[in-house]
Amino acid sequence: MGSKKMKTRRAVLKRFKRTKNGKIMYKQQAQHHLAMQKSGQRMRKLGRMAQLQGGDRKNIDGLLP
């Protein structure tokens, strides 16, 4: 009997993306809610993917293959 393959958490797969260099990226929140109050520069920055940091990265790292 061989070792079993690790299954990917489907919820994590939908929300996070691993880059070629191993960084974990995620889409930032708060882009659509109350958008009229936010400046254009802020909206553009919220549209970009952000890098996951610290302890959160360690938790998600184990759930992604």
Biotite code that builds the C-alpha atoms (Angstrom):
import biotite.structure as struc

atoms = struc.array([
    struc.Atom([0.000, 0.000, 0.000], chain_id="A", res_id=1, res_name="MET", atom_name="CA", element="C"),
    struc.Atom([1.368, 3.363, -1.041], chain_id="A", res_id=2, res_name="GLY", atom_name="CA", element="C"),
    struc.Atom([0.887, 6.607, 0.768], chain_id="A", res_id=3, res_name="SER", atom_name="CA", element="C"),
    struc.Atom([-2.321, 8.524, 0.138], chain_id="A", res_id=4, res_name="LYS", atom_name="CA", element="C"),
    struc.Atom([-2.370, 11.748, -1.837], chain_id="A", res_id=5, res_name="LYS", atom_name="CA", element="C"),
    struc.Atom([-3.142, 14.887, 0.124], chain_id="A", res_id=6, res_name="MET", atom_name="CA", element="C"),
    struc.Atom([-6.496, 16.399, -0.843], chain_id="A", res_id=7, res_name="LYS", atom_name="CA", element="C"),
    struc.Atom([-6.779, 20.119, -1.502], chain_id="A", res_id=8, res_name="THR", atom_name="CA", element="C"),
    struc.Atom([-9.311, 22.080, 0.531], chain_id="A", res_id=9, res_name="ARG", atom_name="CA", element="C"),
    struc.Atom([-11.701, 23.308, -2.144], chain_id="A", res_id=10, res_name="ARG", atom_name="CA", element="C"),
    struc.Atom([-12.647, 26.485, -0.243], chain_id="A", res_id=11, res_name="ALA", atom_name="CA", element="C"),
    struc.Atom([-8.961, 27.436, 0.030], chain_id="A", res_id=12, res_name="VAL", atom_name="CA", element="C"),
    struc.Atom([-8.364, 26.710, -3.647], chain_id="A", res_id=13, res_name="LEU", atom_name="CA", element="C"),
    struc.Atom([-11.111, 29.173, -4.622], chain_id="A", res_id=14, res_name="LYS", atom_name="CA", element="C"),
    struc.Atom([-9.747, 31.998, -2.467], chain_id="A", res_id=15, res_name="ARG", atom_name="CA", element="C"),
    struc.Atom([-5.956, 31.723, -2.698], chain_id="A", res_id=16, res_name="PHE", atom_name="CA", element="C"),
    struc.Atom([-3.395, 31.309, -5.461], chain_id="A", res_id=17, res_name="LYS", atom_name="CA", element="C"),
    struc.Atom([0.200, 30.113, -5.134], chain_id="A", res_id=18, res_name="ARG", atom_name="CA", element="C"),
    struc.Atom([2.700, 31.898, -7.375], chain_id="A", res_id=19, res_name="THR", atom_name="CA", element="C"),
    struc.Atom([5.636, 30.328, -9.175], chain_id="A", res_id=20, res_name="LYS", atom_name="CA", element="C"),
    struc.Atom([7.975, 31.470, -6.383], chain_id="A", res_id=21, res_name="ASN", atom_name="CA", element="C"),
    struc.Atom([5.766, 30.006, -3.646], chain_id="A", res_id=22, res_name="GLY", atom_name="CA", element="C"),
    struc.Atom([4.061, 33.178, -2.420], chain_id="A", res_id=23, res_name="LYS", atom_name="CA", element="C"),
    struc.Atom([0.371, 32.905, -1.518], chain_id="A", res_id=24, res_name="ILE", atom_name="CA", element="C"),
    struc.Atom([-1.802, 35.646, -2.975], chain_id="A", res_id=25, res_name="MET", atom_name="CA", element="C"),
    struc.Atom([-5.393, 36.584, -2.191], chain_id="A", res_id=26, res_name="TYR", atom_name="CA", element="C"),
    struc.Atom([-7.971, 39.057, -3.500], chain_id="A", res_id=27, res_name="LYS", atom_name="CA", element="C"),
    struc.Atom([-8.549, 41.932, -1.108], chain_id="A", res_id=28, res_name="GLN", atom_name="CA", element="C"),
    struc.Atom([-11.957, 42.634, 0.396], chain_id="A", res_id=29, res_name="GLN", atom_name="CA", element="C"),
    struc.Atom([-14.029, 45.847, 0.552], chain_id="A", res_id=30, res_name="ALA", atom_name="CA", element="C"),
    struc.Atom([-13.804, 46.775, -3.123], chain_id="A", res_id=31, res_name="GLN", atom_name="CA", element="C"),
    struc.Atom([-17.539, 46.844, -3.870], chain_id="A", res_id=32, res_name="HIS", atom_name="CA", element="C"),
    struc.Atom([-19.184, 47.738, -0.571], chain_id="A", res_id=33, res_name="HIS", atom_name="CA", element="C"),
    struc.Atom([-19.673, 51.519, -0.114], chain_id="A", res_id=34, res_name="LEU", atom_name="CA", element="C"),
    struc.Atom([-17.485, 52.156, -3.162], chain_id="A", res_id=35, res_name="ALA", atom_name="CA", element="C"),
    struc.Atom([-18.584, 55.763, -3.716], chain_id="A", res_id=36, res_name="MET", atom_name="CA", element="C"),
    struc.Atom([-16.802, 56.908, -0.545], chain_id="A", res_id=37, res_name="GLN", atom_name="CA", element="C"),
    struc.Atom([-13.459, 55.441, -1.598], chain_id="A", res_id=38, res_name="LYS", atom_name="CA", element="C"),
    struc.Atom([-10.997, 57.280, -3.815], chain_id="A", res_id=39, res_name="SER", atom_name="CA", element="C"),
    struc.Atom([-9.999, 55.985, -7.237], chain_id="A", res_id=40, res_name="GLY", atom_name="CA", element="C"),
    struc.Atom([-6.469, 55.304, -6.046], chain_id="A", res_id=41, res_name="GLN", atom_name="CA", element="C"),
    struc.Atom([-7.769, 53.243, -3.128], chain_id="A", res_id=42, res_name="ARG", atom_name="CA", element="C"),
    struc.Atom([-10.117, 51.301, -5.412], chain_id="A", res_id=43, res_name="MET", atom_name="CA", element="C"),
    struc.Atom([-7.268, 50.486, -7.805], chain_id="A", res_id=44, res_name="ARG", atom_name="CA", element="C"),
    struc.Atom([-5.110, 49.259, -4.933], chain_id="A", res_id=45, res_name="LYS", atom_name="CA", element="C"),
    struc.Atom([-7.947, 47.087, -3.620], chain_id="A", res_id=46, res_name="LEU", atom_name="CA", element="C"),
    struc.Atom([-8.274, 45.538, -7.082], chain_id="A", res_id=47, res_name="GLY", atom_name="CA", element="C"),
    struc.Atom([-4.777, 44.074, -6.932], chain_id="A", res_id=48, res_name="ARG", atom_name="CA", element="C"),
    struc.Atom([-3.955, 40.758, -5.312], chain_id="A", res_id=49, res_name="MET", atom_name="CA", element="C"),
    struc.Atom([-2.190, 40.990, -1.948], chain_id="A", res_id=50, res_name="ALA", atom_name="CA", element="C"),
    struc.Atom([0.418, 38.682, -0.453], chain_id="A", res_id=51, res_name="GLN", atom_name="CA", element="C"),
    struc.Atom([-0.488, 36.603, 2.590], chain_id="A", res_id=52, res_name="LEU", atom_name="CA", element="C"),
    struc.Atom([1.777, 37.237, 5.597], chain_id="A", res_id=53, res_name="GLN", atom_name="CA", element="C"),
    struc.Atom([2.736, 35.670, 8.912], chain_id="A", res_id=54, res_name="GLY", atom_name="CA", element="C"),
    struc.Atom([0.769, 33.000, 10.719], chain_id="A", res_id=55, res_name="GLY", atom_name="CA", element="C"),
    struc.Atom([-2.039, 33.071, 8.159], chain_id="A", res_id=56, res_name="ASP", atom_name="CA", element="C"),
    struc.Atom([0.445, 31.981, 5.520], chain_id="A", res_id=57, res_name="ARG", atom_name="CA", element="C"),
    struc.Atom([1.501, 28.964, 7.580], chain_id="A", res_id=58, res_name="LYS", atom_name="CA", element="C"),
    struc.Atom([-2.121, 27.873, 8.052], chain_id="A", res_id=59, res_name="ASN", atom_name="CA", element="C"),
    struc.Atom([-3.043, 28.172, 4.376], chain_id="A", res_id=60, res_name="ILE", atom_name="CA", element="C"),
    struc.Atom([0.250, 26.621, 3.271], chain_id="A", res_id=61, res_name="ASP", atom_name="CA", element="C"),
    struc.Atom([-0.776, 23.301, 4.764], chain_id="A", res_id=62, res_name="GLY", atom_name="CA", element="C"),
    struc.Atom([-4.143, 23.315, 2.995], chain_id="A", res_id=63, res_name="LEU", atom_name="CA", element="C"),
    struc.Atom([-2.802, 24.001, -0.513], chain_id="A", res_id=64, res_name="LEU", atom_name="CA", element="C"),
    struc.Atom([-0.779, 21.280, -2.278], chain_id="A", res_id=65, res_name="PRO", atom_name="CA", element="C"),
])
